[in-house]
């Protein structure tokens, strides 16, 4: 599922069972997840750039949440890649 800006929107409860089993669906999902991972990385970097310790501006909670989201997306991508490999074998 994507939002109007084209970014992947995953529910926090999405499980590995929700990932497609067919190769074309998996490959499409991998592309979506790669785009979401790149967007997540850019968001994290943006938050880190906005921090200014001298002025007391910190985004630790948002950065942590963004990094957790990145790990979730990587995990889902790894599952998709493994399933594609299994289908090719």
C-alpha positions, 0 to 999 in steps of 0.5 A, spaced: 500 500 500 502 506 498 500 513 500 499 519 495 506 521 495 508 514 493 511 512 499 510 505 502 505 505 508 505 499 512 501 497 518 505 496 524 502 489 525 504 487 518 507 480 518 511 476 514 504 472 512 502 478 509 507 478 503 506 476 496 508 468 495 508 469 487 515 472 484 512 478 480 508 480 487 515 479 491 519 483 486 514 489 486 514 489 493 522 489 494 522 495 489 517 498 494 520 497 500 527 499 497 524 506 496 521 506 503 528 504 506 531 510 502 525 515 504 526 513 511 534 514 511 533 521 508 528 522 513 533 520 519 538 524 516 534 530 515 532 529 523 539 529 525 541 535 520 536 539 524 538 538 531 542 543 534 545 542 541 547 549 542 540 551 542 537 545 545 534 542 539 534 535 539 529 529 535 532 523 539 525 520 539 523 521 532 530 519 530 529 512 534 522 511 531 525 512 524 531 507 525 526 502 528 522 503 522 528 502 517 529 496 521 522 493 520 523 495 512 529 491 512 526 485 515 520 485 510 525 486 504 529 480 507 523 476 507 521 478 500 528 476 497 529 470 501 522 468 498 524 470 491 531 465 492 526 460 494 522 460 488 528 460 483 531 454 487 
